[in-house]
Amino acid sequence: MILAFEVGGAVLVAALLGLFLFGLRRRLIQRPGGTFDCSLRPAPAGDAESAAGKGWVYGVARYSGDRVEWFRVFSYAVRPRRVLERPAIEVTGRREPQGSEELALLSDAVVLCCVHRGTRLELAMSDDALTGFLAWLEAAPPGQRVNVA
């Protein structure tokens, strides 16, 4: 009986520690400022309707000089999962979430279709975050090409 209480207590402490670490990590990511909620997925190949709503990963993006660092929300990693450099981002279009994507994304999300170093990907963010992202892209230093459709 005492062993069950000890094991239960240890499981409870481990769960609370895990939640604390999630919160601490998010706080450390957001500390420098310039963060926004941003879901990401590799652009579906071929039939986009069959892949609608699939493959989206919820994350937090952070501006860092000439790059945007993207972190998964449900991870303990302190390094960004993906880094997008401003000169290498080409925006090919934007659209509203379609079909089951509306359930997979935040309620006010807009999907931005991009190419980064030859890799097609989609970013979903709020309209306000999209405005900031496009302004950041267009604010490239003189001499850098900017590809915004």
N, C-alpha and C positions, 0 to 999 in steps of 0.2 A: 504494500500500500504506500509506504513512504517512497519507494523507488518510483512508483507511478507519478507522485507529486514532483519528485526531482526531475524526471524526464519531461513532464508537462511544463514545469517551470523553465527548463532549459530550452524547450521548443518555443515558448512564449518570448523568452529573452532573445533568442536568435531571430524570431520574426520581427520584434521591435527594433533590433539592431539593423536588420535589413531595410526596414522602412526609414529609419534614421539616415542610413547611408544614401538611399535614393534621394531624400530631401537635401542632404548635405551636398551631394554631387550636383543637383540642379542649381542650388544656391551658388556653388563655385563657378558653374558655367555662366550664370547670369550676372555674376558680380561685376565684370568689367563694363556691362551695359551693352546696348546694341543688339539685343536678342529678340527673336520673334518665333512663334509657333509655326512650324513648317513640316508638312508631311512630304515624303519623297518616295518615288518608285522609279525603277527603270521603265522607260516607255515600252508599252506592249508592242510586240512585233506582229505584223499581220492584222488579224481581226481584232480591232480594239473593243468591239462590243462584247466578245466572249471574255475579255480580261477586265471589263469594267468592274471597279470596286475591289479588285484583287491586287495584292502586291504592295499596297500602301503601308508605309511605316511612319508612325507618328514620331516627330522629333522637334528639336529646338535648334534654330540656326543663330549664328552669332557673327556679326561683322568684325573682321580683324584686318584692318588695312585694306589691301587689294584682294582680299579673299573672304569667302563666307565659309565658316566651319559649321558642319551639320552633325549634331549628336542625336543618337537614338534616345528616346525618353526612358524606355524600360531596359536599361543597361547600367552596369557599374563602371564601364570604361570611362576614363577621364580624357582620353584623346578623341578627337572627332572621327566619326565613321567615314565622312567624306569631306573633302576640301575642294571648293570651287573657286578658281582664280578668275578675277574680273575680266582680263583680256581673253580668256578662253571660253567664256560663256556666250552662246549665241541663242537668243530668244527667237523661237520659230512661230509662236502663237500663244493664244490664251483662250480658255473656254470655261464654261460652267460645268460643275460635276454632272455626270450623266448616269441615270439608272441607279444601280446599287452603290455607286461612288458617293452619293449623297449620304448614305448610312456610314460609309467608311471614313468620311472626312468630317472636319468641324463644320458646323452649320453655315457659316458665312464664307466658306472657302472658294477661291478661284484657282483654277489649275493653269499653271504656266508651263508650256512645252519648251524645252531647251535642248541644246546640244552642248556638251562640255568635253572638249578634247576627243571628238568623234563618238562619244557615248550619248545616246538619246536618253533623256530623263524627264520626269514631270515633277514639278514642285506645286504643292497646294498650300495656300496661305490666305489669310484674310485680305480683304480689299485694301485696308490701310497698310498692311505689311507689303502687299504687292506694289503699292504706290512708292513706298520707301525703297523697295528692292530695285525697281526700275530707275528711280532717281539716283540710287547708288551706282547702278551700271552706267548711266549716262554721265556721271560725274568723274569719269576716268580722266587722268592727267592728260594734258595735251600730247598729241602724237600717238596715243593708244587708240586702236580702232574699237568701236563699240557696235555690237550686232544686236539691235533691238528691233523686232518686227512691229 
